[in-house]
Amino acid sequence: MTCQHCVASVTEEVSELGVTEVDVDLATGRLHVVGDVTAEQVQAAVAEAGSYTAQPA
């Protein structure tokens, strides 16, 4: 991710999963999600937001 638009896109897509919290840190490229979702669901949402990938921590 390179800009706030990227952060907004990822936040929007992941939020649509019905999670209670989404935090995207542009500086580190980290995504923190709180909610009842699987890593695969989050990865798919991140990919839908653009040419991004997510690795479970």
N, C-alpha and C positions, 0 to 999 in steps of 0.2 A: 504494500500500500504506500502511496506516495502523497496523498493529500486528504483534506477533510471530506471531500466528496466520496472518496473511497471508504472512509470511516462511516459516513452516513449511509452509504449503500449496504455495507455489511451489517450495520446496526439494524437497518430496516428489514432486511431479509431474515436475519436471525430472530428479530422480535416477532415476526409473523408466525414463528413456531409456538408462540404462547408462553414464552419464558418469562420469569419475573424480573430478571436483570440481565442486561447486556452492557459490557464495558469493552471498548476497543481502544487500545493504546497505540496511537500512530507511531510514536517514537520507537517502540519495541516490536510492533507488529503483533502484539499479543491480544487475544480475545478471551474474555472471562464471561461465562454464561452460567446463570443460576436458573434452574427449572428442570422439569421432568422431560428431558430429551436425551437422545442417544448421541454419541459422537458422530455417528454416520449422518444423522439428521442435521447436525450443525455443519458438518463438512459440506453437505449438499447445499445448504442455504448460503454458505460462504461462496461456493462455486457459482451459484446462481447470481450472486451480487456482481460478479465480474471474473476476471482471470486471476482468482486468488485460490489458495489452497489452505487448509487447516490441518494441523497435526495435533492429536490429543496429547495433553500434558500428563 
